[in-house]
Amino acid sequence: MRRCADYLSACKQHKAAALLFHQPPVEYQKEQQLRNPPSAKWFLACYVRDVYNRLDNLKAITTLKIDSTKKITKKLQGVEANTASWVTNIGNEKGEVLNSIVTTSESMPSLQV
């Protein structure tokens, strides 16, 4: 309410100064009432709507593909040739390999780092 009083008193001072200097009369708009800011519920609803619209894209980004094969181990050369028996590749949605784990057996404990 203080802003309204400050605005109106500034208008009175300006109007008096304009009359003092023989300026044409000035009309002011009434101060517009400020609307209440949106509630937390509204922001949450907007966020949920945004995530829901991008859900397919978000799923694709976070999908990792795991593929295991023995074919790659046959191509190893050097001292380590014929020592590995299994390769597990972790890839993204574009088919790019992010990580490869070469193991000597197919058991779960051999995949632990």
MOPAC internal coordinates of N, CA, C and O (Angstrom, degrees):
PM7 1SCF
backbone

  N    0.0000 0     0.00 0     0.00 0    0    0    0
  C    1.4503 1     0.00 0     0.00 0    1    0    0
  C    1.5311 1   110.23 1     0.00 0    2    1    0
  O    1.2310 1   121.05 1   151.98 1    3    2    1
  N    1.3294 1   115.60 1   -28.02 1    3    2    1
  C    1.4680 1   119.95 1  -178.87 1    5    3    2
  C    1.5174 1   110.66 1   -63.84 1    6    5    3
  O    1.2310 1   120.45 1   141.40 1    7    6    5
  N    1.3315 1   116.74 1   -38.60 1    7    6    5
  C    1.4676 1   119.66 1   179.81 1    9    7    6
  C    1.5215 1   110.88 1   -59.81 1   10    9    7
  O    1.2310 1   120.72 1   140.28 1   11   10    9
  N    1.3230 1   116.22 1   -39.72 1   11   10    9
  C    1.4648 1   120.77 1  -179.57 1   13   11   10
  C    1.5310 1   110.03 1   -63.38 1   14   13   11
  O    1.2310 1   120.63 1   135.97 1   15   14   13
  N    1.3248 1   116.41 1   -44.03 1   15   14   13
  C    1.4713 1   120.28 1  -179.46 1   17   15   14
  C    1.5337 1   110.15 1   -65.18 1   18   17   15
  O    1.2310 1   120.25 1   138.73 1   19   18   17
  N    1.3360 1   117.12 1   -41.27 1   19   18   17
  C    1.4666 1   120.79 1   178.20 1   21   19   18
  C    1.5283 1   110.54 1   -62.50 1   22   21   19
  O    1.2310 1   120.95 1   137.40 1   23   22   21
  N    1.3209 1   115.78 1   -42.60 1   23   22   21
  C    1.4662 1   120.63 1  -179.39 1   25   23   22
  C    1.5272 1   110.69 1   -62.77 1   26   25   23
  O    1.2310 1   121.08 1   133.53 1   27   26   25
  N    1.3447 1   115.54 1   -46.47 1   27   26   25
  C    1.4607 1   119.54 1  -177.48 1   29   27   26
  C    1.5290 1   111.41 1   -66.85 1   30   29   27
  O    1.2310 1   119.63 1   141.72 1   31   30   29
  N    1.3267 1   118.30 1   -38.28 1   31   30   29
  C    1.4733 1   119.28 1   178.63 1   33   31   30
  C    1.5272 1   110.54 1   -69.03 1   34   33   31
  O    1.2310 1   119.66 1   144.87 1   35   34   33
  N    1.3198 1   118.25 1   -35.13 1   35   34   33
  C    1.4635 1   120.84 1   176.28 1   37   35   34
  C    1.5233 1   109.83 1   -65.28 1   38   37   35
  O    1.2310 1   120.14 1   142.80 1   39   38   37
  N    1.3247 1   117.34 1   -37.20 1   39   38   37
  C    1.4734 1   121.27 1   177.59 1   41   39   38
  C    1.5356 1   110.57 1   -64.28 1   42   41   39
  O    1.2310 1   120.34 1   137.92 1   43   42   41
  N    1.3304 1   116.96 1   -42.08 1   43   42   41
  C    1.4729 1   121.03 1   178.93 1   45   43   42
  C    1.5173 1   110.45 1   -62.35 1   46   45   43
  O    1.2310 1   120.44 1   135.81 1   47   46   45
  N    1.3331 1   116.77 1   -44.19 1   47   46   45
  C    1.4623 1   119.97 1  -179.69 1   49   47   46
  C    1.5261 1   110.67 1   -63.64 1   50   49   47
  O    1.2310 1   120.26 1   138.12 1   51   50   49
  N    1.3120 1   117.10 1   -41.88 1   51   50   49
  C    1.4572 1   121.01 1  -179.00 1   53   51   50
  C    1.5285 1   110.32 1   -66.44 1   54   53   51
  O    1.2310 1   120.56 1   138.59 1   55   54   53
  N    1.3223 1   116.53 1   -41.41 1   55   54   53
  C    1.4680 1   121.13 1  -179.97 1   57   55   54
  C    1.5383 1   110.15 1   -63.74 1   58   57   55
  O    1.2310 1   120.36 1   138.63 1   59   58   57
  N    1.3350 1   116.92 1   -41.37 1   59   58   57
  C    1.4719 1   121.10 1   178.94 1   61   59   58
  C    1.5272 1   110.34 1   -64.84 1   62   61   59
  O    1.2310 1   120.59 1   138.93 1   63   62   61
  N    1.3384 1   116.47 1   -41.07 1   63   62   61
  C    1.4671 1   119.97 1   179.81 1   65   63   62
  C    1.5198 1   110.47 1   -66.94 1   66   65   63
  O    1.2310 1   120.06 1   142.50 1   67   66   65
  N    1.3158 1   117.49 1   -37.50 1   67   66   65
  C    1.4684 1   120.90 1   179.51 1   69   67   66
  C    1.5259 1   110.28 1   -64.81 1   70   69   67
  O    1.2310 1   119.97 1   138.49 1   71   70   69
  N    1.3438 1   117.67 1   -41.51 1   71   70   69
  C    1.4613 1   121.35 1   178.15 1   73   71   70
  C    1.5314 1   110.80 1   -66.73 1   74   73   71
  O    1.2310 1   120.74 1   142.38 1   75   74   73
  N    1.3202 1   116.18 1   -37.62 1   75   74   73
  C    1.4567 1   120.95 1  -179.88 1   77   75   74
  C    1.5289 1   111.26 1   -61.35 1   78   77   75
  O    1.2310 1   120.51 1   143.39 1   79   78   77
  N    1.3245 1   116.64 1   -36.61 1   79   78   77
  C    1.4685 1   121.39 1  -179.29 1   81   79   78
  C    1.5329 1   112.34 1   -97.59 1   82   81   79
  O    1.2310 1   120.22 1  -163.03 1   83   82   81
  N    1.3094 1   117.19 1    16.97 1   83   82   81
  C    1.4632 1   123.80 1   176.62 1   85   83   82
  C    1.5323 1   112.46 1    56.94 1   86   85   83
  O    1.2310 1   120.98 1  -138.06 1   87   86   85
  N    1.3208 1   115.74 1    41.94 1   87   86   85
  C    1.4681 1   122.15 1   175.41 1   89   87   86
  C    1.5273 1   108.72 1   -89.72 1   90   89   87
  O    1.2310 1   120.27 1   -23.93 1   91   90   89
  N    1.3310 1   117.09 1   156.07 1   91   90   89
  C    1.4662 1   118.41 1   177.28 1   93   91   90
  C    1.5372 1   110.39 1   -61.58 1   94   93   91
  O    1.2310 1   120.53 1   -30.26 1   95   94   93
  N    1.3202 1   116.60 1   149.74 1   95   94   93
  C    1.4652 1   119.46 1  -178.64 1   97   95   94
  C    1.5358 1   111.47 1   -61.12 1   98   97   95
  O    1.2310 1   121.80 1   -34.15 1   99   98   97
  N    1.3029 1   114.15 1   145.85 1   99   98   97
  C    1.4668 1   120.69 1  -176.35 1  101   99   98
  C    1.5212 1   108.98 1  -111.89 1  102  101   99
  O    1.2310 1   120.85 1   -44.63 1  103  102  101
  N    1.3150 1   115.99 1   135.37 1  103  102  101
  C    1.4709 1   121.26 1   174.70 1  105  103  102
  C    1.5203 1   108.50 1  -110.60 1  106  105  103
  O    1.2310 1   120.79 1   -43.29 1  107  106  105
  N    1.2748 1   116.09 1   136.71 1  107  106  105
  C    1.4659 1   121.56 1  -177.96 1  109  107  106
  C    1.5153 1   109.85 1  -111.92 1  110  109  107
  O    1.2310 1   122.33 1   -30.64 1  111  110  109
  N    1.3179 1   113.14 1   149.36 1  111  110  109
  C    1.4652 1   117.78 1   174.02 1  113  111  110
  C    1.5153 1   108.37 1   -78.46 1  114  113  111
  O    1.2310 1   121.39 1   -30.77 1  115  114  113
  N    1.3097 1   114.95 1   149.23 1  115  114  113
  C    1.4526 1   117.64 1   175.07 1  117  115  114
  C    1.5290 1   107.99 1   -69.29 1  118  117  115
  O    1.2310 1   121.54 1   -32.32 1  119  118  117
  N    1.3123 1   114.67 1   147.68 1  119  118  117
  C    1.4671 1   118.78 1   179.67 1  121  119  118
  C    1.5219 1   109.15 1   -64.97 1  122  121  119
  O    1.2310 1   121.63 1   -48.88 1  123  122  121
  N    1.3032 1   114.49 1   131.12 1  123  122  121
  C    1.4600 1   118.52 1  -179.77 1  125  123  122
  C    1.5159 1   109.43 1   -76.04 1  126  125  123
  O    1.2310 1   121.39 1   -38.92 1  127  126  125
  N    1.2983 1   114.95 1   141.08 1  127  126  125
  C    1.4545 1   119.60 1   178.03 1  129  127  126
  C    1.5258 1   109.08 1   -74.02 1  130  129  127
  O    1.2310 1   120.69 1   -46.54 1  131  130  129
  N    1.3150 1   116.28 1   133.46 1  131  130  129
  C    1.4613 1   120.41 1   177.80 1  133  131  130
  C    1.5250 1   109.52 1   -76.01 1  134  133  131
  O    1.2310 1   121.90 1   -42.37 1  135  134  133
  N    1.2992 1   113.96 1   137.63 1  135  134  133
  C    1.4562 1   117.94 1   176.84 1  137  135  134
  C    1.5223 1   108.87 1   -81.32 1  138  137  135
  O    1.2310 1   120.85 1   -25.48 1  139  138  137
  N    1.3040 1   115.97 1   154.52 1  139  138  137
  C    1.4544 1   120.03 1   176.28 1  141  139  138
  C    1.5202 1   109.21 1   -68.07 1  142  141  139
  O    1.2310 1   119.89 1   -37.76 1  143  142  141
  N    1.3234 1   117.81 1   142.24 1  143  142  141
  C    1.4699 1   119.09 1   177.65 1  145  143  142
  C    1.5297 1   110.03 1   -66.30 1  146  145  143
  O    1.2310 1   120.28 1   -22.42 1  147  146  145
  N    1.3291 1   117.08 1   157.58 1  147  146  145
  C    1.4597 1   119.46 1  -179.99 1  149  147  146
  C    1.5257 1   111.17 1   -60.90 1  150  149  147
  O    1.2310 1   121.51 1   -26.49 1  151  150  149
  N    1.3071 1   114.71 1   153.51 1  151  150  149
  C    1.4644 1   119.88 1  -178.32 1  153  151  150
  C    1.5320 1   110.54 1   -83.05 1  154  153  151
  O    1.2310 1   121.35 1   -11.46 1  155  154  153
  N    1.3121 1   115.03 1   168.54 1  155  154  153
  C    1.4712 1   120.88 1   177.54 1  157  155  154
  C    1.5350 1   110.06 1   -61.83 1  158  157  155
  O    1.2310 1   120.69 1   145.85 1  159  158  157
  N    1.3098 1   116.29 1   -34.15 1  159  158  157
  C    1.4715 1   120.80 1   179.27 1  161  159  158
  C    1.5294 1   110.35 1   -63.11 1  162  161  159
  O    1.2310 1   120.52 1   140.40 1  163  162  161
  N    1.3353 1   116.61 1   -39.60 1  163  162  161
  C    1.4603 1   120.76 1   179.10 1  165  163  162
  C    1.5293 1   110.72 1   -65.51 1  166  165  163
  O    1.2310 1   120.34 1   135.03 1  167  166  165
  N    1.3574 1   116.96 1   -44.97 1  167  166  165
  C    1.4581 1   120.33 1   178.28 1  169  167  166
  C    1.5293 1   111.09 1   -61.36 1  170  169  167
  O    1.2310 1   120.31 1   137.90 1  171  170  169
  N    1.3226 1   117.02 1   -42.10 1  171  170  169
  C    1.4574 1   120.79 1   179.28 1  173  171  170
  C    1.5240 1   110.68 1   -63.22 1  174  173  171
  O    1.2310 1   120.26 1   138.53 1  175  174  173
  N    1.3181 1   117.11 1   -41.47 1  175  174  173
  C    1.4665 1   120.73 1   178.82 1  177  175  174
  C    1.5332 1   110.61 1   -63.16 1  178  177  175
  O    1.2310 1   120.11 1   139.05 1  179  178  177
  N    1.3256 1   117.40 1   -40.95 1  179  178  177
  C    1.4775 1   120.61 1   177.22 1  181  179  178
  C    1.5173 1   110.92 1   -63.35 1  182  181  179
  O    1.2310 1   120.43 1   138.16 1  183  182  181
  N    1.3260 1   116.77 1   -41.84 1  183  182  181
  C    1.4669 1   120.99 1   179.83 1  185  183  182
  C    1.5270 1   110.81 1   -63.94 1  186  185  183
  O    1.2310 1   120.52 1   134.53 1  187  186  185
  N    1.3221 1   116.61 1   -45.47 1  187  186  185
  C    1.4681 1   120.74 1   179.80 1  189  187  186
  C    1.5260 1   110.18 1   -62.72 1  190  189  187
  O    1.2310 1   120.07 1   138.65 1  191  190  189
  N    1.3267 1   117.48 1   -41.35 1  191  190  189
  C    1.4589 1   121.31 1   178.80 1  193  191  190
  C    1.5306 1   110.89 1   -62.96 1  194  193  191
  O    1.2310 1   120.40 1   139.18 1  195  194  193
  N    1.3289 1   116.84 1   -40.82 1  195  194  193
  C    1.4661 1   121.34 1   178.95 1  197  195  194
  C    1.5305 1   110.95 1   -64.39 1  198  197  195
  O    1.2310 1   120.40 1   133.42 1  199  198  197
  N    1.3241 1   116.84 1   -46.58 1  199  198  197
  C    1.4672 1   120.30 1   179.84 1  201  199  198
  C    1.5238 1   110.00 1   -64.19 1  202  201  199
  O    1.2310 1   120.36 1   138.17 1  203  202  201
  N    1.3236 1   116.92 1   -41.83 1  203  202  201
  C    1.4665 1   120.31 1  -179.68 1  205  203  202
  C    1.5344 1   110.90 1   -61.32 1  206  205  203
  O    1.2310 1   120.26 1   140.96 1  207  206  205
  N    1.3346 1   117.11 1   -39.04 1  207  206  205
  C    1.4721 1   120.23 1   179.26 1  209  207  206
  C    1.5236 1   112.09 1   -67.61 1  210  209  207
  O    1.2310 1   120.02 1   153.37 1  211  210  209
  N    1.3454 1   117.56 1   -26.63 1  211  210  209
  C    1.4584 1   121.07 1  -179.22 1  213  211  210
  C    1.5257 1   112.97 1  -103.02 1  214  213  211
  O    1.2310 1   119.72 1  -167.90 1  215  214  213
  N    1.3271 1   118.14 1    12.10 1  215  214  213
  C    1.4548 1   122.24 1  -171.88 1  217  215  214
  C    1.5256 1   112.99 1   -59.56 1  218  217  215
  O    1.2310 1   120.08 1   135.18 1  219  218  217
  N    1.3286 1   117.46 1   -44.82 1  219  218  217
  C    1.4681 1   119.92 1  -179.54 1  221  219  218
  C    1.5248 1   111.11 1   -61.19 1  222  221  219
  O    1.2310 1   120.63 1   137.68 1  223  222  221
  N    1.3250 1   116.41 1   -42.32 1  223  222  221
  C    1.4560 1   120.45 1   178.86 1  225  223  222
  C    1.5268 1   110.99 1   -65.67 1  226  225  223
  O    1.2310 1   120.04 1   138.71 1  227  226  225
  N    1.3235 1   117.54 1   -41.29 1  227  226  225
  C    1.4571 1   121.01 1   179.79 1  229  227  226
  C    1.5256 1   111.16 1   -65.21 1  230  229  227
  O    1.2310 1   120.52 1   141.14 1  231  230  229
  N    1.3251 1   116.61 1   -38.86 1  231  230  229
  C    1.4696 1   119.83 1   177.02 1  233  231  230
  C    1.5145 1   110.88 1   -62.98 1  234  233  231
  O    1.2310 1   120.79 1   137.90 1  235  234  233
  N    1.3234 1   116.10 1   -42.10 1  235  234  233
  C    1.4668 1   120.12 1  -178.89 1  237  235  234
  C    1.5207 1   111.30 1   -65.42 1  238  237  235
  O    1.2310 1   120.23 1   142.55 1  239  238  237
  N    1.3118 1   117.16 1   -37.45 1  239  238  237
  C    1.4596 1   120.68 1  -178.99 1  241  239  238
  C    1.5276 1   111.00 1   -67.58 1  242  241  239
  O    1.2310 1   120.61 1   141.67 1  243  242  241
  N    1.3282 1   116.44 1   -38.33 1  243  242  241
  C    1.4585 1   119.94 1  -174.76 1  245  243  242
  C    1.5224 1   113.65 1   -90.80 1  246  245  243
  O    1.2310 1   119.74 1  -178.70 1  247  246  245
  N    1.3134 1   118.11 1     1.30 1  247  246  245
  C    1.4578 1   121.00 1  -179.64 1  249  247  246
  C    1.5228 1   109.72 1   -82.42 1  250  249  247
  O    1.2310 1   121.21 1   -56.64 1  251  250  249
  N    1.3096 1   115.29 1   123.36 1  251  250  249
  C    1.4570 1   121.08 1   174.84 1  253  251  250
  C    1.5215 1   108.35 1  -108.55 1  254  253  251
  O    1.2310 1   121.02 1   -39.72 1  255  254  253
  N    1.3053 1   115.66 1   140.28 1  255  254  253
  C    1.4525 1   120.29 1   179.47 1  257  255  254
  C    1.5183 1   108.27 1  -109.50 1  258  257  255
  O    1.2310 1   120.91 1   -50.13 1  259  258  257
  N    1.3169 1   115.86 1   129.87 1  259  258  257
  C    1.4546 1   120.92 1   179.37 1  261  259  258
  C    1.5236 1   107.99 1  -112.72 1  262  261  259
  O    1.2310 1   121.28 1   -50.45 1  263  262  261
  N    1.3162 1   115.16 1   129.55 1  263  262  261
  C    1.4611 1   121.19 1  -177.87 1  265  263  262
  C    1.5216 1   107.47 1  -135.56 1  266  265  263
  O    1.2310 1   120.78 1   -49.00 1  267  266  265
  N    1.2952 1   116.12 1   131.00 1  267  266  265
  C    1.4620 1   120.38 1   177.90 1  269  267  266
  C    1.5164 1   109.37 1  -116.22 1  270  269  267
  O    1.2310 1   120.83 1   -36.38 1  271  270  269
  N    1.3163 1   116.01 1   143.62 1  271  270  269
  C    1.4649 1   120.27 1  -177.65 1  273  271  270
  C    1.5258 1   110.49 1  -155.32 1  274  273  271
  O    1.2310 1   121.32 1   -21.73 1  275  274  273
  N    1.3205 1   115.07 1   158.27 1  275  274  273
  C    1.4618 1   121.14 1   175.34 1  277  275  274
  C    1.5227 1   110.57 1  -105.07 1  278  277  275
  O    1.2310 1   119.98 1   166.82 1  279  278  277
  N    1.3212 1   117.63 1   -13.18 1  279  278  277
  C    1.4593 1   121.53 1  -175.40 1  281  279  278
  C    1.5275 1   112.57 1   -59.66 1  282  281  279
  O    1.2310 1   120.66 1   138.18 1  283  282  281
  N    1.3368 1   116.34 1   -41.82 1  283  282  281
  C    1.4641 1   119.89 1  -176.41 1  285  283  282
  C    1.5196 1   111.34 1   -66.45 1  286  285  283
  O    1.2310 1   120.27 1   145.50 1  287  286  285
  N    1.3343 1   117.08 1   -34.50 1  287  286  285
  C    1.4725 1   119.48 1  -177.76 1  289  287  286
  C    1.5225 1   111.94 1   -64.62 1  290  289  287
  O    1.2310 1   120.04 1   154.08 1  291  290  289
  N    1.2970 1   117.53 1   -25.92 1  291  290  289
  C    1.4669 1   121.19 1   178.86 1  293  291  290
  C    1.5286 1   111.76 1   -71.92 1  294  293  291
  O    1.2310 1   120.28 1   162.92 1  295  294  293
  N    1.3491 1   117.07 1   -17.08 1  295  294  293
  C    1.4548 1   121.30 1  -178.45 1  297  295  294
  C    1.5290 1   112.79 1   -92.78 1  298  297  295
  O    1.2310 1   119.96 1   176.35 1  299  298  297
  N    1.3343 1   117.68 1    -3.65 1  299  298  297
  C    1.4566 1   120.24 1   179.07 1  301  299  298
  C    1.5248 1   110.06 1   -67.78 1  302  301  299
  O    1.2310 1   120.91 1   -37.26 1  303  302  301
  N    1.3160 1   115.87 1   142.74 1  303  302  301
  C    1.4591 1   120.38 1  -178.97 1  305  303  302
  C    1.5201 1   109.59 1  -128.52 1  306  305  303
  O    1.2310 1   120.53 1   -11.47 1  307  306  305
  N    1.2889 1   116.59 1   168.53 1  307  306  305
  C    1.4563 1   121.70 1   177.50 1  309  307  306
  C    1.5085 1   111.92 1    89.87 1  310  309  307
  O    1.2310 1   121.03 1    22.92 1  311  310  309
  N    1.3349 1   115.64 1  -157.08 1  311  310  309
  C    1.4631 1   121.92 1  -175.57 1  313  311  310
  C    1.5244 1   111.72 1   -61.86 1  314  313  311
  O    1.2310 1   120.65 1   144.57 1  315  314  313
  N    1.3067 1   116.35 1   -35.43 1  315  314  313
  C    1.4648 1   121.24 1  -176.44 1  317  315  314
  C    1.5365 1   113.56 1   -82.97 1  318  317  315
  O    1.2310 1   119.49 1   179.86 1  319  318  317
  N    1.2930 1   118.58 1    -0.14 1  319  318  317
  C    1.4679 1   121.24 1  -179.16 1  321  319  318
  C    1.5250 1   109.67 1   -60.37 1  322  321  319
  O    1.2310 1   120.74 1   -38.56 1  323  322  321
  N    1.2964 1   116.19 1   141.44 1  323  322  321
  C    1.4712 1   125.25 1   178.82 1  325  323  322
  C    1.5253 1   113.59 1    65.32 1  326  325  323
  O    1.2310 1   119.14 1  -168.39 1  327  326  325
  N    1.3345 1   119.24 1    11.61 1  327  326  325
  C    1.4644 1   120.31 1   176.53 1  329  327  326
  C    1.5298 1   111.55 1   -96.28 1  330  329  327
  O    1.2310 1   119.62 1   153.92 1  331  330  329
  N    1.3183 1   118.33 1   -26.08 1  331  330  329
  C    1.4643 1   122.31 1  -179.73 1  333  331  330
  C    1.5173 1   109.27 1   -95.66 1  334  333  331
  O    1.2310 1   121.40 1   -35.57 1  335  334  333
  N    1.3210 1   114.92 1   144.43 1  335  334  333
  C    1.4625 1   118.01 1  -179.85 1  337  335  334
  C    1.5223 1   113.62 1  -119.99 1  338  337  335
  O    1.2310 1   120.23 1   169.68 1  339  338  337
  N    1.3196 1   117.16 1   -10.32 1  339  338  337
  C    1.4622 1   118.58 1  -172.83 1  341  339  338
  C    1.5197 1   110.11 1  -151.45 1  342  341  339
  O    1.2310 1   119.86 1   -41.17 1  343  342  341
  N    1.3428 1   117.87 1   138.83 1  343  342  341
  C    1.4605 1   122.61 1   175.12 1  345  343  342
  C    1.5180 1   108.24 1  -125.79 1  346  345  343
  O    1.2310 1   121.11 1   -49.60 1  347  346  345
  N    1.3265 1   115.48 1   130.40 1  347  346  345
  C    1.4638 1   121.27 1   175.67 1  349  347  346
  C    1.5226 1   107.43 1  -114.29 1  350  349  347
  O    1.2310 1   120.78 1   -58.41 1  351  350  349
  N    1.3203 1   116.11 1   121.59 1  351  350  349
  C    1.4631 1   122.24 1   179.53 1  353  351  350
  C    1.5224 1   109.51 1  -105.03 1  354  353  351
  O    1.2310 1   120.82 1   -42.97 1  355  354  353
  N    1.3076 1   116.05 1   137.03 1  355  354  353
  C    1.4642 1   121.53 1   174.79 1  357  355  354
  C    1.5209 1   106.34 1  -113.19 1  358  357  355
  O    1.2310 1   120.73 1   -56.94 1  359  358  357
  N    1.3327 1   116.22 1   123.06 1  359  358  357
  C    1.4584 1   120.99 1  -176.86 1  361  359  358
  C    1.5087 1   112.08 1  -127.45 1  362  361  359
  O    1.2310 1   121.32 1   -13.13 1  363  362  361
  N    1.3227 1   115.08 1   166.87 1  363  362  361
  C    1.4636 1   120.26 1   178.81 1  365  363  362
  C    1.5314 1   110.13 1   -96.55 1  366  365  363
  O    1.2310 1   121.22 1     7.90 1  367  366  365
  N    1.3473 1   115.27 1  -172.10 1  367  366  365
  C    1.4640 1   120.09 1  -176.41 1  369  367  366
  C    1.5164 1   113.05 1   -68.14 1  370  369  367
  O    1.2310 1   120.17 1   163.07 1  371  370  369
  N    1.3393 1   117.29 1   -16.93 1  371  370  369
  C    1.4620 1   120.72 1  -179.67 1  373  371  370
  C    1.5238 1   112.31 1   -90.98 1  374  373  371
  O    1.2310 1   120.27 1   179.29 1  375  374  373
  N    1.3293 1   117.09 1    -0.71 1  375  374  373
  C    1.4534 1   120.54 1  -179.35 1  377  375  374
  C    1.5173 1   113.41 1    86.43 1  378  377  375
  O    1.2310 1   120.05 1  -173.51 1  379  378  377
  N    1.3294 1   117.51 1     6.49 1  379  378  377
  C    1.4578 1   120.92 1   178.56 1  381  379  378
  C    1.5224 1   109.27 1   -80.94 1  382  381  379
  O    1.2310 1   120.51 1   -43.73 1  383  382  381
  N    1.3302 1   116.64 1   136.27 1  383  382  381
  C    1.4606 1   120.81 1   179.98 1  385  383  382
  C    1.5189 1   108.56 1   -79.88 1  386  385  383
  O    1.2310 1   120.97 1   -56.52 1  387  386  385
  N    1.3320 1   115.75 1   123.48 1  387  386  385
  C    1.4526 1   121.39 1   179.89 1  389  387  386
  C    1.5258 1   111.75 1   -92.51 1  390  389  387
  O    1.2310 1   120.92 1   144.76 1  391  390  389
  N    1.3318 1   115.85 1   -35.24 1  391  390  389
  C    1.4534 1   120.33 1  -176.92 1  393  391  390
  C    1.5232 1   108.73 1  -155.46 1  394  393  391
  O    1.2310 1   120.44 1   -32.32 1  395  394  393
  N    1.3165 1   116.77 1   147.68 1  395  394  393
  C    1.4652 1   121.98 1   175.43 1  397  395  394
  C    1.5118 1   108.30 1  -129.16 1  398  397  395
  O    1.2310 1   120.87 1   -44.03 1  399  398  397
  N    1.3099 1   115.94 1   135.97 1  399  398  397
  C    1.4572 1   121.59 1   177.93 1  401  399  398
  C    1.5210 1   107.26 1  -118.53 1  402  401  399
  O    1.2310 1   120.68 1   -59.89 1  403  402  401
  N    1.3257 1   116.31 1   120.11 1  403  402  401
  C    1.4593 1   121.90 1   178.68 1  405  403  402
  C    1.5187 1   106.90 1  -103.24 1  406  405  403
  O    1.2310 1   120.68 1   -54.68 1  407  406  405
  N    1.3326 1   116.30 1   125.32 1  407  406  405
  C    1.4647 1   120.39 1  -177.98 1  409  407  406
  C    1.5151 1   110.58 1  -127.11 1  410  409  407
  O    1.2310 1   122.07 1   -13.72 1  411  410  409
  N    1.3226 1   113.65 1   166.28 1  411  410  409
  C    1.4652 1   119.33 1   179.60 1  413  411  410
  C    1.5178 1   111.73 1   -96.08 1  414  413  411
  O    1.2310 1   120.38 1   174.65 1  415  414  413
  N    1.3165 1   116.88 1    -5.35 1  415  414  413
  C    1.4732 1   120.07 1   177.00 1  417  415  414
  C    1.5119 1   108.82 1  -148.83 1  418  417  415
  O    1.2310 1   121.07 1    -5.88 1  419  418  417
  N    1.3280 1   115.55 1   174.12 1  419  418  417
  C    1.4602 1   120.80 1  -177.58 1  421  419  418
  C    1.5195 1   112.70 1   -99.08 1  422  421  419
  O    1.2310 1   119.30 1  -167.92 1  423  422  421
  N    1.3100 1   118.94 1    12.08 1  423  422  421
  C    1.4686 1   121.40 1  -176.05 1  425  423  422
  C    1.5246 1   111.35 1   -83.84 1  426  425  423
  O    1.2310 1   120.73 1   -21.77 1  427  426  425
  N    1.3282 1   116.21 1   158.23 1  427  426  425
  C    1.4670 1   121.82 1   178.09 1  429  427  426
  C    1.5330 1   112.80 1   -64.29 1  430  429  427
  O    1.2310 1   118.76 1   138.81 1  431  430  429
  N    1.3204 1   119.97 1   -41.19 1  431  430  429
  C    1.4697 1   118.42 1   179.29 1  433  431  430
  C    1.5315 1   113.13 1   -60.06 1  434  433  431
  O    1.2310 1   119.62 1   151.69 1  435  434  433
  N    1.3027 1   118.34 1   -28.31 1  435  434  433
  C    1.4710 1   119.92 1   179.76 1  437  435  434
  C    1.5243 1   111.65 1   -72.12 1  438  437  435
  O    1.2310 1   119.88 1   162.62 1  439  438  437
  N    1.3314 1   117.84 1   -17.38 1  439  438  437
  C    1.4587 1   121.92 1   178.60 1  441  439  438
  C    1.5331 1   112.05 1   -86.31 1  442  441  439
  O    1.2310 1   120.06 1   168.18 1  443  442  441
  N    1.3265 1   117.48 1   -11.82 1  443  442  441
  C    1.4595 1   120.51 1   179.33 1  445  443  442
  C    1.5202 1   110.59 1   -69.57 1  446  445  443
  O    1.2310 1   120.76 1   -38.72 1  447  446  445
  N    1.3114 1   116.15 1   141.28 1  447  446  445
  C    1.4746 1   120.86 1  -179.70 1  449  447  446
  C    1.5107 1   108.72 1   -93.85 1  450  449  447
  O    1.2310 1   120.10 1   180.00 1  451  450  449

